[in-house]
Amino acid sequence: MSTVEAPAALSELRGRLAELSDLERAVALLRWDQETQMPRRGAAERGEQLATLGRLAHERLLDDRLGELLENLRAHEDALAPDDDEASLIRVTRRDREKALRVPPAMVAELARAAAEGETAWREARAQSDFALLLPALRRNLELRREYAACFPEAARPYDALLDDFEPGMTSAQAQAVLGPMREGLVALLEEVQASGTSLSRGPLHGPLPVERQRAFVADVLRALGVDAGSWRIDEAPHPFAIALAGSDVRLTTRYNEETLDSLFAAMHEFGHGLYEHEIAPALSRTPLATGVSSAVHESQSRLWENFVGRSAGFWRWCFPRLRAAFPDRYERADSQVLYRAANVVAPSLIRVSADELTYGLHIAVRFELELALFDGALDLGDLRDAWNERYRSYLGIEVPSDADGVLQDIHWAAGMFGYFPTYALGNVLAGQLWERIATDIPDLDERFGRGDFGSLREWLREHVHRYGRKLTPAETIERAAGGPLDAAPYLAYLRAKLAPLYGL
Ligand code: ZN
């Protein structure tokens, strides 16, 4: 295409992508509403509304005209620097479209149906604590995901095709090279903590803490982190999440329980996700580039605020007086050190979502290794429960008493979500690498937190991670921000440095 024609094609491309983005954000709004506001009986029609909008968006992506435009813009793209906004827009759209074209529409529909049936079967199996009740639906989802993976024959292993949906460009071999050493390091560190003879109490984070006052307290903390009412909302959802309808319209959720202060950590986690979406360069708005680049990079941001900030000494020096003001009778005799220690207790437990910072990665290692073995054919689904229980014994040193608290605790596999779990742990690993760099660039970070200054961290993250959106590949984003590829060593060093004084290691 001549340079004279390129602007017209680009302008048409941008117009089409803006409408596609509008449809996708409308889907996001309906989903947000479904989880936070919708009366229960709205579910059936909401399902239809979501399906219709989702289909329209999918059709727009597959539209032949979009393909023509992308083809016509090849020469223009080649003439630009690879990280030019326009070149990235063309490249990322082409990749999204080519992936979508590989999967027959009948298979897309079948995957959605099997996922919905799997979720229903999972609820029943979990209520009965009987893995056998889930097996048929799980087997169906596994078979369908194998067929889906076969749509991408260039993948070295079927699992790689699944992982690519969440972590574009990453292979299972690369994930293994990071998560294998992470698991070994965590197991060794856990053994040291347990051999120390020191035991700390989570008690100070337990209630009763009246929910009404938790709401005000969490909102107060989030405001200090950077949540302003002009661009953000905080609502409640049974499974907390964050969603952005635009960079300037971010919705966070958390959940409250009088018994614990988990609402704070859940809110800080979702704040990390929300901030990423909030800080993407406005020039990328209403394009496919205006969202986080991968699940692991997204999770690095949520984990960073939840754990690296939310469980730091500086944060608690600043936060504790606020906590005491919110709950004066509960914290009359405590101090910030008591809360700091309580927030960093290591205690192996059965349930992933309530795991501490150290053992969380072991819960993920179990899931990643098992799903990889399922897709490699090294593990039969019928043996999944035993393999699960065996790994919990070996990595975490605990016996799994029931399926409900074991292999049935997460909904992901029942809904056909294979390839997602590793991104949780890869996010922790990346957060460790970022933290190491941030500590070099802002050496007095802990003092800043103690003063309630979170702006310097926000600005570092905006500059090095957030603003790019999907403009760079995940690997390039990580390379630029972390200074190298994923590596578990900084994360392990961070945990050790924090736990050593607390546990006398
Ligand atoms: Zn998350």
Boltz pocket constraint, residues with backbone or C-beta under 6 A from the ligand:
constraints:
  - pocket:
      binder: B
      contacts: [[A, 269], [A, 273], [A, 298], [A, 299], [A, 302]]
      max_distance: 6.0
